[in-house]
Amino acid sequence: MPGDLHPSLADSSTTPYWLDSPDRPAPRPGPGADVVADLCVVGGGYSGLWTAILAKERDPGRDVVLLEGSRIGWAASGRNGGFCAASITHGHANGADRWPDEIDTLDRLGRDNLDAIEATLEHYGIDCEFERPGAITVATEPHHLEWLREMTAENPDATYLDQEALRAEVSSPTFLGGVFEPRDMALVHPAKLAWGLAAAAEALGVRIHEGTHVGGIGRGGAGLDVRTDAGYVVRAGRVALGTNAFPSLVRRVRLHTVPVYDYALMTEPLSPAQLDAVGWRRRQGLDDMTNQFHYFRMTRDGRILWGGYDAIYHVGRHVRPDYDQRPETFDLLARQFFTTFPQLEGLRFSHRWGGAIDTCTRFCAFFGTAYAGRAAYALGFTGLGVGATRFGADVMLDLLDGVDSERTRLEMVRKRPLPFPPEPFAWTGIELTRRSLASADRRQGRRNLWLRTLDRLGMGFDS
């Protein structure tokens, strides 16, 4: 272990907690030969899995093949915090700022989408530890309290919690107040969700091939040829791309996303005395109001996941395994954890990990087609893809099937965000934004000229 890591991280595993399980399915083999299908789905995370399932539900006779370059759910779908949000716009405020005329529709579609996820899990018997305990947004600075009151005014289901009421739910000396939203958040075991969706897709007749990296797409006959690195070709009438943080197979949208690295820790199970000290009996999902925010939750077996704060972009848009480990971030997260929960001093972390998420300039997904409408993509979920990927899958299928739907008529679906600039300007702009957000957190939320300029361009962000 590097000497600069917090003592609580000694002997912690670098494997993502969710994937470190004997329940992980055995790898599925590659195709071994050329394949013909009606629909080829590229990517075995949530985006691709939902697309495969919904495609078969819409048309059971449709022949669907799914190609995954590594293992099902190994990337962002198996490394996230397990927060399954109703919002498809990265929060109500972000959606309202960008699409004020559509926000009521977007909020409704998001809640319908979360309800549909719950119904699907029940229908297929997918045990991914799904629960809907609601979410609490926490104020840790005095100026956050006014923001919480604005949140409460925007959501008729929300309840404002003063300091005493909040600490009765979850005890921390850093908590000044909070907002509880009961309807709009579910929690899941991320890897079990991916594995369960894959099993459901196969039960519907989807052919899944792992260890099958796709190198390119080209026109072939009446459809498209999906070329694998192994030399095999999938000839399909339509292609759905769920590649997210990885370079898009549609080159013209590659500048529209960047891979940003997020990091998380998982504690060992809390003892009964530690549970009594922290409370949190209802296991709500929590996040705080800072721009560089933390997200944290209690698992079913009494562990605490603690993640966020640092969001690291590496120049060049590269996705590399060595970026998954960042000792300085793990050390910082551990120290911040014990500042938040000093009563848990002595608790150890069993796992530490990181991974890339796909971020775009509007901080929620965008959609489109290529190859004369034969290929569709959904990209840019920016860390809230656990739930929103199902909505994105429906959008991709609407676009591929030529369906004129309420979804496809949305401005959110019809328009793409501004692209990021090429390097080195992308890294410079992102790093300047990151430092400016940190400065705003130190200055009672006051945004500097750079952040105000991004706000005017429609590229501004806060948590």
Secondary structure per residue as TSV (DSSP state, phi and psi in degrees):
chain	resnum	aa	ss	phi	psi
A	1	M	-	360.0	132.7
A	2	P	-	-57.0	143.5
A	3	G	T	-66.7	-18.9
A	4	D	T	-89.9	3.6
A	5	L	S	-80.7	144.1
A	6	H	-	-57.8	142.0
A	7	P	G	-56.2	-27.3
A	8	S	G	-66.2	-14.5
A	9	L	G	-95.2	0.5
A	10	A	T	-58.4	131.3
A	11	D	T	68.2	10.6
A	12	S	-	-71.7	144.5
A	13	S	B	-79.1	144.1
A	14	T	S	-91.3	2.3
A	15	T	S	-79.9	135.0
A	16	P	-	-53.4	132.0
A	17	Y	G	-51.7	-44.8
A	18	W	G	-63.5	-33.3
A	19	L	G	-86.1	-12.4
A	20	D	-	-86.0	70.9
A	21	S	S	-145.2	139.5
A	22	P	T	-68.6	-11.6
A	23	D	T	-80.6	-5.0
A	24	R	-	-63.1	126.2
A	25	P	-	-63.5	153.7
A	26	A	-	-65.5	149.9
A	27	P	-	-61.2	142.2
A	28	R	-	-89.0	144.0
A	29	P	-	-73.4	161.3
A	30	G	-	-70.7	176.4
A	31	P	-	-69.3	-33.4
A	32	G	S	76.3	-5.8
A	33	A	S	-167.5	171.3
A	34	D	-	-62.1	150.9
A	35	V	E	-131.4	144.9
A	36	V	E	-117.9	133.6
A	37	A	E	-150.5	160.9
A	38	D	E	-74.3	-40.6
A	39	L	E	-134.9	129.1
A	40	C	E	-110.1	123.1
A	41	V	E	-103.1	127.1
A	42	V	E	-106.2	115.4
A	43	G	-	117.3	125.5
A	44	G	-	-107.9	32.3
A	45	G	S	-94.7	-165.1
A	46	Y	H	-58.0	-42.1
A	47	S	H	-59.3	-49.9
A	48	G	H	-69.1	-39.9
A	49	L	H	-65.9	-44.0
A	50	W	H	-62.9	-38.5
A	51	T	H	-62.6	-43.6
A	52	A	H	-63.0	-44.4
A	53	I	H	-65.3	-48.6
A	54	L	H	-66.0	-32.9
A	55	A	H	-63.1	-41.4
A	56	K	H	-72.6	-34.5
A	57	E	H	-67.3	-36.7
A	58	R	H	-69.5	-38.7
A	59	D	-	-145.2	92.0
A	60	P	T	-58.2	-22.9
A	61	G	T	-82.9	-5.6
A	62	R	-	-72.7	129.7
A	63	D	-	-87.1	116.2
A	64	V	E	-121.0	131.9
A	65	V	E	-123.9	138.3
A	66	L	E	-118.8	130.7
A	67	L	E	-113.8	127.4
A	68	E	-	-122.9	128.7
A	69	G	S	-69.1	-26.7
A	70	S	S	-125.3	-107.1
A	71	R	-	-122.4	152.7
A	72	I	T	-57.0	125.2
A	73	G	T	70.4	18.3
A	74	W	-	-77.6	-24.0
A	75	A	S	-93.9	-133.1
A	76	A	H	-56.7	-31.2
A	77	S	H	-68.9	-21.1
A	78	G	H	-109.2	3.6
A	79	R	H	-121.2	-1.9
A	80	N	S	-80.3	-179.0
A	81	G	-	-82.1	-7.1
A	82	G	-	81.3	20.1
A	83	F	E	-88.3	114.9
A	84	C	E	-107.3	93.7
A	85	A	E	-87.6	150.2
A	86	A	S	-72.1	-31.7
A	87	S	-	-65.6	134.6
A	88	I	S	-104.5	6.7
A	89	T	S	-121.7	20.3
A	90	H	S	58.0	49.4
A	91	G	S	98.5	151.0
A	92	H	H	-60.2	-43.3
A	93	A	H	-62.9	-43.2
A	94	N	H	-62.1	-43.6
A	95	G	H	-66.3	-40.6
A	96	A	H	-67.2	-36.0
A	97	D	H	-66.7	-36.0
A	98	R	H	-91.2	-36.2
A	99	W	-	-135.3	66.8
A	100	P	T	-60.0	-31.5
A	101	D	T	-77.5	-15.1
A	102	E	T	-111.2	-4.0
A	103	I	H	-62.4	-36.4
A	104	D	H	-63.0	-41.7
A	105	T	H	-65.4	-43.1
A	106	L	H	-63.9	-41.3
A	107	D	H	-63.2	-42.6
A	108	R	H	-64.8	-44.8
A	109	L	H	-63.0	-35.4
A	110	G	H	-66.0	-42.9
A	111	R	H	-68.4	-38.5
A	112	D	H	-61.5	-38.5
A	113	N	H	-64.1	-43.4
A	114	L	H	-65.1	-40.2
A	115	D	H	-61.6	-39.0
A	116	A	H	-67.7	-35.5
A	117	I	H	-61.2	-46.9
A	118	E	H	-60.7	-42.4
A	119	A	H	-65.3	-38.2
A	120	T	H	-65.3	-43.2
A	121	L	H	-61.6	-40.1
A	122	E	H	-67.4	-41.9
A	123	H	H	-62.1	-42.4
A	124	Y	H	-94.9	2.6
A	125	G	T	64.8	38.6
A	126	I	-	-87.3	112.3
A	127	D	-	-94.0	94.6
A	128	C	S	-118.4	25.9
A	129	E	-	60.1	35.6
A	130	F	-	-67.4	131.5
A	131	E	B	-151.7	156.7
A	132	R	-	-123.5	73.7
A	133	P	-	-85.1	-1.2
A	134	G	-	83.5	-180.0
A	135	A	E	-134.9	147.9
A	136	I	E	-121.7	126.0
A	137	T	E	-97.2	129.3
A	138	V	E	-110.0	137.6
A	139	A	E	-93.6	129.5
A	140	T	-	-118.1	-1.6
A	141	E	S	-133.4	149.0
A	142	P	T	-55.6	-37.8
A	143	H	T	-70.1	-14.4
A	144	H	H	-69.5	-24.3
A	145	L	H	-63.2	-38.4
A	146	E	H	-65.5	-38.0
A	147	W	H	-62.5	-38.3
A	148	L	H	-65.2	-38.1
A	149	R	H	-66.2	-35.2
A	150	E	H	-65.8	-40.2
A	151	M	H	-60.3	-42.4
A	152	T	H	-63.4	-39.8
A	153	A	H	-67.3	-29.1
A	154	E	H	-80.3	-21.2
A	155	N	-	-123.8	109.0
A	156	P	T	-64.5	-17.8
A	157	D	T	-86.8	-9.7
A	158	A	-	-80.4	149.6
A	159	T	E	-123.0	126.5
A	160	Y	E	-78.3	132.3
A	161	L	E	-113.6	120.3
A	162	D	-	-74.2	179.0
A	163	Q	H	-57.8	-44.2
A	164	E	H	-65.6	-43.1
A	165	A	H	-66.4	-39.1
A	166	L	H	-66.7	-45.9
A	167	R	H	-68.4	-21.1
A	168	A	H	-69.5	-25.3
A	169	E	H	-86.0	-51.1
A	170	V	B	-139.0	123.6
A	171	S	-	-94.5	117.5
A	172	S	-	-151.0	135.9
A	173	P	T	-68.6	-12.9
A	174	T	T	-88.2	-9.8
A	175	F	-	-85.9	125.1
A	176	L	-	-104.7	-20.7
A	177	G	E	174.4	174.8
A	178	G	E	-164.4	172.0
A	179	V	E	-126.7	125.4
A	180	F	E	-99.8	124.4
A	181	E	E	-116.5	112.2
A	182	P	S	-81.5	-21.0
A	183	R	S	-102.6	-23.1
A	184	D	S	-102.9	15.0
A	185	M	E	-146.3	134.0
A	186	A	E	-119.2	161.2
A	187	L	E	-119.4	144.4
A	188	V	-	-140.1	164.4
A	189	H	-	-87.6	108.5
A	190	P	H	-58.1	-45.0
A	191	A	H	-68.1	-41.2
A	192	K	H	-62.6	-32.6
A	193	L	H	-63.9	-47.5
A	194	A	H	-62.8	-46.2
A	195	W	H	-63.7	-38.7
A	196	G	H	-68.6	-39.3
A	197	L	H	-64.0	-38.6
A	198	A	H	-63.7	-42.5
A	199	A	H	-64.0	-40.4
A	200	A	H	-64.3	-41.4
A	201	A	H	-61.4	-43.3
A	202	E	H	-65.2	-37.0
A	203	A	H	-63.1	-27.5
A	204	L	T	-83.6	-7.3
A	205	G	T	107.2	6.6
A	206	V	-	-73.2	134.7
A	207	R	E	-92.7	121.9
A	208	I	E	-112.3	129.5
A	209	H	E	-123.4	120.1
A	210	E	-	-97.1	169.8
A	211	G	S	59.9	31.0
A	212	T	-	-126.1	87.5
A	213	H	-	-78.8	134.4
A	214	V	E	-94.3	128.0
A	215	G	E	-98.8	-18.6
A	216	G	E	179.1	169.0
A	217	I	E	-131.5	142.1
A	218	G	E	-148.9	161.6
A	219	R	E	-69.0	140.6
A	220	G	E	-150.6	109.1
A	221	G	T	62.0	-129.4
A	222	A	T	-88.8	1.5
A	223	G	E	-136.4	-137.7
A	224	L	E	-129.8	147.7
A	225	D	E	-102.3	120.0
A	226	V	E	-99.2	113.2
A	227	R	E	-96.5	127.1
A	228	T	E	-96.2	157.2
A	229	D	T	-65.2	-23.2
A	230	A	T	-77.6	-6.3
A	231	G	S	99.4	-7.0
A	232	Y	-	-83.4	154.4
A	233	V	E	-124.0	134.6
A	234	V	E	-103.1	117.6
A	235	R	E	-96.8	115.1
A	236	A	E	-134.4	147.7
A	237	G	E	-69.4	-34.4
A	238	R	E	-138.5	154.0
A	239	V	E	-133.9	132.9
A	240	A	E	-114.3	128.9
A	241	L	E	-107.4	115.5
A	242	G	-	-118.4	50.1
A	243	T	-	-88.5	-21.4
A	244	N	T	50.0	-106.2
A	245	A	T	-69.9	-17.1
A	246	F	S	-86.7	157.1
A	247	P	-	-54.9	129.7
A	248	S	-	-66.5	144.4
A	249	L	S	-74.9	-8.6
A	250	V	S	-101.6	101.2
A	251	R	G	-60.1	-32.5
A	252	R	G	-68.9	-13.7
A	253	V	G	-105.9	8.2
A	254	R	G	-64.6	-31.1
A	255	L	G	-76.8	-6.0
A	256	H	G	-84.1	-10.2
A	257	T	-	-133.5	156.3
A	258	V	E	-133.3	146.1
A	259	P	E	-85.6	121.1
A	260	V	E	-112.9	135.4
A	261	Y	E	-94.4	129.2
A	262	D	E	-117.4	149.1
A	263	Y	E	-131.5	151.8
A	264	A	E	-148.7	155.7
A	265	L	E	-123.3	151.7
A	266	M	E	-128.3	130.1
A	267	T	E	-80.6	166.1
A	268	E	-	-69.8	165.5
A	269	P	-	-60.5	138.2
A	270	L	-	-73.1	145.7
A	271	S	-	-75.2	164.4
A	272	P	H	-55.0	-38.3
A	273	A	H	-67.8	-38.7
A	274	Q	H	-67.4	-39.3
A	275	L	H	-62.6	-41.2
A	276	D	H	-62.9	-34.9
A	277	A	H	-71.1	-31.5
A	278	V	H	-100.0	-19.2
A	279	G	B	75.2	-124.7
A	280	W	-	62.8	36.3
A	281	R	T	-66.8	-25.8
A	282	R	T	-94.4	-0.1
A	283	R	-	54.9	39.7
A	284	Q	-	-65.3	151.4
A	285	G	E	-78.2	138.3
A	286	L	E	-124.8	148.9
A	287	D	E	-147.7	163.9
A	288	D	E	-110.0	173.2
A	289	M	S	-90.6	-2.6
A	290	T	S	-70.0	155.4
A	291	N	S	-60.2	-46.7
A	292	Q	S	-88.7	84.6
A	293	F	-	-94.0	158.0
A	294	H	E	-102.4	148.2
A	295	Y	E	-121.7	142.6
A	296	F	E	-155.3	150.4
A	297	R	E	-156.8	161.8
A	298	M	E	-102.6	131.8
A	299	T	-	-84.0	171.0
A	300	R	T	-63.9	-29.8
A	301	D	T	-97.2	19.3
A	302	G	S	83.1	24.7
A	303	R	-	-97.9	159.9
A	304	I	E	-113.3	124.3
A	305	L	E	-90.0	134.0
A	306	W	E	-134.6	116.5
A	307	G	E	-146.2	177.6
A	308	G	E	101.8	-149.1
A	309	Y	E	67.1	-77.8
A	310	D	E	-74.3	135.3
A	311	A	E	-131.5	108.3
A	312	I	E	-107.9	126.5
A	313	Y	E	-111.9	131.6
A	314	H	-	-103.2	132.4
A	315	V	T	-55.4	136.7
A	316	G	T	102.9	-2.4
A	317	R	-	62.7	26.9
A	318	H	-	-82.1	146.4
A	319	V	-	-115.7	111.1
A	320	R	-	-133.8	141.9
A	321	P	G	-57.6	-34.8
A	322	D	G	-69.2	-16.3
A	323	Y	G	-75.6	-14.6
A	324	D	G	-67.8	-19.8
A	325	Q	-	-115.1	126.9
A	326	R	-	-140.5	90.7
A	327	P	H	-53.7	-39.4
A	328	E	H	-64.9	-33.1
A	329	T	H	-72.7	-42.1
A	330	F	H	-60.7	-42.3
A	331	D	H	-63.3	-43.3
A	332	L	H	-63.2	-45.2
A	333	L	H	-60.8	-41.0
A	334	A	H	-63.2	-43.9
A	335	R	H	-64.7	-39.4
A	336	Q	H	-67.1	-34.1
A	337	F	H	-60.7	-46.9
A	338	F	H	-77.2	-18.1
A	339	T	H	-69.0	-39.1
A	340	T	H	-73.4	-40.0
A	341	F	-	-126.0	70.0
A	342	P	G	-62.9	-24.2
A	343	Q	G	-68.6	-10.0
A	344	L	G	-102.4	12.9
A	345	E	T	-52.6	132.8
A	346	G	T	102.6	-18.9
A	347	L	-	-65.8	144.9
A	348	R	-	-113.0	155.3
A	349	F	E	-95.9	132.1
A	350	S	E	-89.9	-24.9
A	351	H	E	-143.5	146.5
A	352	R	E	-141.1	136.1
A	353	W	E	-160.8	168.5
A	354	G	E	-149.4	175.1
A	355	G	E	-179.0	168.9
A	356	A	E	-90.1	142.1
A	357	I	E	-121.3	152.7
A	358	D	E	-90.2	122.0
A	359	T	E	-117.5	139.3
A	360	C	-	-126.1	173.5
A	361	T	T	-75.3	-9.8
A	362	R	T	-107.7	-0.3
A	363	F	S	68.7	16.7
A	364	C	S	-150.7	168.4
A	365	A	-	-62.6	151.1
A	366	F	E	-128.8	164.8
A	367	F	E	-140.5	160.3
A	368	G	E	178.3	179.6
A	369	T	E	-128.8	164.4
A	370	A	E	-148.6	172.1
A	371	Y	T	52.8	54.1
A	372	A	T	54.7	38.8
A	373	G	T	83.7	2.9
A	374	R	T	-83.3	-17.1
A	375	A	E	-123.5	144.7
A	376	A	E	-132.5	154.9
A	377	Y	E	-140.2	155.1
A	378	A	E	-136.7	122.8
A	379	L	E	-141.3	162.6
A	380	G	-	84.9	32.2
A	381	F	-	-69.2	-19.4
A	382	T	T	56.8	46.3
A	383	G	T	86.3	-5.1
A	384	L	-	-118.3	45.5
A	385	G	H	-93.2	-7.6
A	386	V	H	-58.0	-44.4
A	387	G	H	-93.4	-41.7
A	388	A	H	-67.3	-20.8
A	389	T	H	-65.0	-28.9
A	390	R	H	-66.9	-42.9
A	391	F	H	-59.8	-44.0
A	392	G	H	-60.9	-36.5
A	393	A	H	-64.0	-41.7
A	394	D	H	-62.4	-40.2
A	395	V	H	-63.5	-46.4
A	396	M	H	-58.8	-43.2
A	397	L	H	-68.2	-38.4
A	398	D	H	-58.1	-45.1
A	399	L	H	-65.7	-42.5
A	400	L	H	-69.4	-35.1
A	401	D	H	-86.7	-3.2
A	402	G	T	69.7	32.4
A	403	V	-	-88.7	127.3
A	404	D	-	-87.8	101.0
A	405	S	-	-123.1	170.5
A	406	E	T	-57.8	-34.6
A	407	R	T	-66.9	-49.0
A	408	T	T	-71.1	-16.7
A	409	R	T	-84.8	-7.7
A	410	L	S	-67.7	139.8
A	411	E	H	-60.8	-35.2
A	412	M	H	-56.5	-35.6
A	413	V	H	-84.9	-35.7
A	414	R	H	-77.2	-24.5
A	415	K	-	-116.0	143.6
A	416	R	-	-96.8	156.4
A	417	P	-	-75.7	169.6
A	418	L	-	-65.2	142.5
A	419	P	-	-76.9	159.8
A	420	F	-	-75.6	152.9
A	421	P	-	-73.0	164.7
A	422	P	-	-69.1	169.0
A	423	E	T	-73.1	151.5
A	424	P	T	-88.2	7.0
A	425	F	H	-68.4	-32.6
A	426	A	H	-62.5	-49.4
A	427	W	H	-62.0	-43.5
A	428	T	H	-60.7	-45.7
A	429	G	H	-66.3	-41.4
A	430	I	H	-67.0	-42.4
A	431	E	H	-66.0	-39.4
A	432	L	H	-64.0	-39.6
A	433	T	H	-64.5	-44.4
A	434	R	H	-60.0	-45.3
A	435	R	H	-68.3	-34.8
A	436	S	H	-68.1	-38.4
A	437	L	H	-64.8	-40.7
A	438	A	H	-62.4	-39.1
A	439	S	H	-64.9	-40.6
A	440	A	H	-61.6	-38.0
A	441	D	H	-63.0	-32.5
A	442	R	H	-82.0	-13.9
A	443	R	T	-117.3	42.2
A	444	Q	T	54.9	34.5
A	445	G	T	84.0	0.7
A	446	R	-	-70.6	127.5
A	447	R	-	-94.7	135.2
A	448	N	-	-79.0	-178.3
A	449	L	H	-59.7	-40.2
A	450	W	H	-60.9	-47.6
A	451	L	H	-66.5	-37.9
A	452	R	H	-66.3	-34.6
A	453	T	H	-65.5	-44.5
A	454	L	H	-60.4	-38.8
A	455	D	H	-58.3	-45.3
A	456	R	H	-66.2	-29.8
A	457	L	T	-84.4	-1.5
A	458	G	T	79.2	19.4
A	459	M	-	-117.6	11.4
A	460	G	-	-76.4	155.7
A	461	F	-	-148.6	139.2
A	462	D	-	-142.2	170.1
A	463	S	-	-75.1	360.0
